[in-house]
Amino acid sequence: MITRHAERRAVRYTPMQMFELVADVGRYPEFLPWCHAARIRRREGAVEIAEFAIGFGPFHEKFVSRVVRASDHADGPRIDTTGTEGPFRHLVSHWKFLPHADGTLIDFELEFDFRSMLLQQTVRLLFAEAVRRMVAAFEARASKLYGGSTARPATPASSTQ
């Protein structure tokens, strides 16, 4: 059963600043909750194959994703990822960085389905809060790198299908 979450948040940084921050996968362990390690296995132009180690409580997993960076997308920079190895039956995320009167509207979507029913049920219970914390961690990282900012949530939504 695929779990989905979408979050939109306006931040006072440029779309390119937010794009570069999210695209810097190797730095995730410095600020992202539950990310213990991240490295780029291979890079070919705008496509990276990235390996991650995540953990919370008794659960520790490694997975690999194909990360496609599009800094020149017509609607604004975006990053699309697809899980290719690991504990997920399905893993897809989309980051869009849209120009906004306050700077950037971050439009983030994530959907996943773990192979393990136990892990799926455990994560589903905590998922919406975990994603909000993850997006907040990126915002805090932006504040540290680019200076203070205020952000406003814009239509957060979660669903399970």
Contacts in CASP RR format, 6 or more apart in sequence:
PFRMAT RR
TARGET T0000
AUTHOR 0000-0000-0000
METHOD contacts of the structure
MODEL  1
MITRHAERRAVRYTPMQMFELVADVGRYPEFLPWCHAARIRRREGAVEIA
EFAIGFGPFHEKFVSRVVRASDHADGPRIDTTGTEGPFRHLVSHWKFLPH
ADGTLIDFELEFDFRSMLLQQTVRLLFAEAVRRMVAAFEARASKLYGGST
ARPATPASSTQ
1 113 0 8 1.000
1 120 0 8 1.000
1 160 0 8 1.000
1 161 0 8 1.000
2 90 0 8 1.000
2 111 0 8 1.000
2 112 0 8 1.000
2 113 0 8 1.000
2 160 0 8 1.000
2 161 0 8 1.000
3 111 0 8 1.000
3 112 0 8 1.000
3 113 0 8 1.000
3 120 0 8 1.000
3 123 0 8 1.000
3 124 0 8 1.000
3 127 0 8 1.000
3 160 0 8 1.000
4 109 0 8 1.000
4 110 0 8 1.000
4 111 0 8 1.000
4 158 0 8 1.000
4 159 0 8 1.000
4 160 0 8 1.000
4 161 0 8 1.000
5 109 0 8 1.000
5 110 0 8 1.000
5 111 0 8 1.000
5 127 0 8 1.000
5 128 0 8 1.000
5 131 0 8 1.000
5 157 0 8 1.000
5 158 0 8 1.000
5 159 0 8 1.000
6 107 0 8 1.000
6 108 0 8 1.000
6 109 0 8 1.000
6 110 0 8 1.000
6 156 0 8 1.000
6 157 0 8 1.000
6 158 0 8 1.000
7 106 0 8 1.000
7 108 0 8 1.000
7 131 0 8 1.000
7 132 0 8 1.000
7 135 0 8 1.000
7 153 0 8 1.000
7 156 0 8 1.000
7 157 0 8 1.000
8 105 0 8 1.000
8 106 0 8 1.000
8 107 0 8 1.000
8 108 0 8 1.000
8 153 0 8 1.000
8 154 0 8 1.000
8 155 0 8 1.000
8 156 0 8 1.000
9 105 0 8 1.000
9 106 0 8 1.000
9 108 0 8 1.000
9 135 0 8 1.000
9 139 0 8 1.000
9 151 0 8 1.000
9 152 0 8 1.000
9 153 0 8 1.000
9 154 0 8 1.000
10 100 0 8 1.000
10 102 0 8 1.000
10 103 0 8 1.000
10 104 0 8 1.000
10 105 0 8 1.000
10 106 0 8 1.000
10 151 0 8 1.000
10 152 0 8 1.000
10 154 0 8 1.000
11 18 0 8 1.000
11 102 0 8 1.000
11 103 0 8 1.000
11 104 0 8 1.000
11 106 0 8 1.000
11 139 0 8 1.000
11 142 0 8 1.000
11 149 0 8 1.000
11 151 0 8 1.000
12 102 0 8 1.000
12 103 0 8 1.000
12 148 0 8 1.000
12 149 0 8 1.000
12 150 0 8 1.000
12 151 0 8 1.000
13 103 0 8 1.000
13 104 0 8 1.000
13 142 0 8 1.000
13 146 0 8 1.000
13 149 0 8 1.000
14 103 0 8 1.000
14 104 0 8 1.000
15 76 0 8 1.000
15 77 0 8 1.000
15 97 0 8 1.000
15 98 0 8 1.000
15 99 0 8 1.000
15 103 0 8 1.000
15 104 0 8 1.000
16 71 0 8 1.000
16 77 0 8 1.000
16 97 0 8 1.000
17 104 0 8 1.000
17 142 0 8 1.000
17 145 0 8 1.000
17 146 0 8 1.000
18 77 0 8 1.000
18 97 0 8 1.000
18 104 0 8 1.000
18 106 0 8 1.000
18 138 0 8 1.000
18 142 0 8 1.000
19 69 0 8 1.000
19 71 0 8 1.000
19 77 0 8 1.000
19 78 0 8 1.000
19 79 0 8 1.000
19 95 0 8 1.000
19 97 0 8 1.000
21 138 0 8 1.000
21 141 0 8 1.000
21 142 0 8 1.000
21 145 0 8 1.000
22 79 0 8 1.000
22 95 0 8 1.000
22 97 0 8 1.000
22 138 0 8 1.000
23 67 0 8 1.000
23 69 0 8 1.000
23 79 0 8 1.000
25 38 0 8 1.000
25 40 0 8 1.000
25 48 0 8 1.000
25 50 0 8 1.000
25 67 0 8 1.000
26 38 0 8 1.000
26 39 0 8 1.000
26 40 0 8 1.000
26 50 0 8 1.000
27 38 0 8 1.000
27 141 0 8 1.000
28 35 0 8 1.000
28 38 0 8 1.000
28 52 0 8 1.000
29 35 0 8 1.000
29 36 0 8 1.000
29 37 0 8 1.000
29 38 0 8 1.000
30 141 0 8 1.000
31 137 0 8 1.000
31 138 0 8 1.000
31 140 0 8 1.000
31 141 0 8 1.000
31 144 0 8 1.000
32 134 0 8 1.000
32 137 0 8 1.000
32 138 0 8 1.000
33 56 0 8 1.000
33 130 0 8 1.000
33 133 0 8 1.000
33 134 0 8 1.000
33 137 0 8 1.000
34 54 0 8 1.000
34 55 0 8 1.000
34 56 0 8 1.000
34 130 0 8 1.000
35 52 0 8 1.000
35 53 0 8 1.000
35 54 0 8 1.000
36 53 0 8 1.000
36 54 0 8 1.000
36 55 0 8 1.000
36 60 0 8 1.000
37 51 0 8 1.000
37 52 0 8 1.000
37 53 0 8 1.000
38 50 0 8 1.000
38 51 0 8 1.000
38 52 0 8 1.000
38 53 0 8 1.000
39 50 0 8 1.000
39 51 0 8 1.000
40 48 0 8 1.000
40 49 0 8 1.000
40 50 0 8 1.000
40 51 0 8 1.000
41 48 0 8 1.000
41 49 0 8 1.000
41 50 0 8 1.000
41 51 0 8 1.000
41 64 0 8 1.000
42 48 0 8 1.000
42 49 0 8 1.000
43 49 0 8 1.000
46 68 0 8 1.000
46 69 0 8 1.000
46 70 0 8 1.000
46 71 0 8 1.000
47 66 0 8 1.000
47 67 0 8 1.000
47 68 0 8 1.000
47 69 0 8 1.000
48 66 0 8 1.000
48 67 0 8 1.000
48 69 0 8 1.000
49 64 0 8 1.000
49 65 0 8 1.000
49 66 0 8 1.000
49 67 0 8 1.000
49 84 0 8 1.000
50 64 0 8 1.000
50 65 0 8 1.000
50 67 0 8 1.000
50 81 0 8 1.000
51 62 0 8 1.000
51 63 0 8 1.000
51 64 0 8 1.000
52 62 0 8 1.000
52 63 0 8 1.000
52 64 0 8 1.000
52 65 0 8 1.000
53 60 0 8 1.000
53 61 0 8 1.000
53 62 0 8 1.000
54 60 0 8 1.000
54 61 0 8 1.000
54 62 0 8 1.000
54 63 0 8 1.000
55 61 0 8 1.000
59 119 0 8 1.000
59 122 0 8 1.000
61 86 0 8 1.000
61 87 0 8 1.000
61 119 0 8 1.000
62 86 0 8 1.000
63 83 0 8 1.000
63 85 0 8 1.000
63 86 0 8 1.000
63 87 0 8 1.000
63 88 0 8 1.000
63 91 0 8 1.000
64 83 0 8 1.000
64 84 0 8 1.000
64 85 0 8 1.000
64 86 0 8 1.000
65 81 0 8 1.000
65 82 0 8 1.000
65 83 0 8 1.000
65 84 0 8 1.000
65 91 0 8 1.000
66 81 0 8 1.000
66 82 0 8 1.000
66 83 0 8 1.000
66 84 0 8 1.000
67 79 0 8 1.000
67 80 0 8 1.000
67 81 0 8 1.000
68 79 0 8 1.000
68 80 0 8 1.000
68 81 0 8 1.000
69 77 0 8 1.000
69 79 0 8 1.000
70 77 0 8 1.000
70 78 0 8 1.000
70 79 0 8 1.000
70 80 0 8 1.000
71 77 0 8 1.000
75 96 0 8 1.000
75 98 0 8 1.000
76 96 0 8 1.000
76 97 0 8 1.000
76 98 0 8 1.000
76 99 0 8 1.000
77 96 0 8 1.000
77 97 0 8 1.000
78 94 0 8 1.000
78 95 0 8 1.000
78 96 0 8 1.000
78 97 0 8 1.000
79 93 0 8 1.000
79 94 0 8 1.000
79 95 0 8 1.000
80 92 0 8 1.000
80 93 0 8 1.000
80 94 0 8 1.000
80 95 0 8 1.000
81 91 0 8 1.000
81 92 0 8 1.000
81 93 0 8 1.000
81 94 0 8 1.000
82 91 0 8 1.000
82 92 0 8 1.000
83 91 0 8 1.000
83 92 0 8 1.000
86 115 0 8 1.000
87 114 0 8 1.000
87 115 0 8 1.000
87 116 0 8 1.000
87 119 0 8 1.000
88 112 0 8 1.000
88 113 0 8 1.000
88 114 0 8 1.000
88 115 0 8 1.000
89 113 0 8 1.000
89 114 0 8 1.000
89 115 0 8 1.000
90 111 0 8 1.000
90 112 0 8 1.000
90 113 0 8 1.000
91 111 0 8 1.000
91 112 0 8 1.000
91 113 0 8 1.000
92 110 0 8 1.000
92 111 0 8 1.000
92 112 0 8 1.000
93 108 0 8 1.000
93 109 0 8 1.000
93 110 0 8 1.000
93 111 0 8 1.000
94 107 0 8 1.000
94 108 0 8 1.000
94 109 0 8 1.000
94 110 0 8 1.000
95 106 0 8 1.000
95 107 0 8 1.000
95 108 0 8 1.000
96 106 0 8 1.000
96 107 0 8 1.000
96 108 0 8 1.000
97 104 0 8 1.000
97 105 0 8 1.000
97 106 0 8 1.000
97 107 0 8 1.000
98 104 0 8 1.000
98 105 0 8 1.000
98 106 0 8 1.000
98 107 0 8 1.000
99 105 0 8 1.000
102 152 0 8 1.000
105 154 0 8 1.000
106 135 0 8 1.000
106 138 0 8 1.000
108 131 0 8 1.000
108 135 0 8 1.000
110 131 0 8 1.000
112 123 0 8 1.000
113 120 0 8 1.000
114 120 0 8 1.000
114 123 0 8 1.000
123 130 0 8 1.000
124 160 0 8 1.000
127 158 0 8 1.000
128 156 0 8 1.000
128 158 0 8 1.000
131 158 0 8 1.000
132 156 0 8 1.000
139 149 0 8 1.000
139 151 0 8 1.000
142 149 0 8 1.000
143 149 0 8 1.000
END
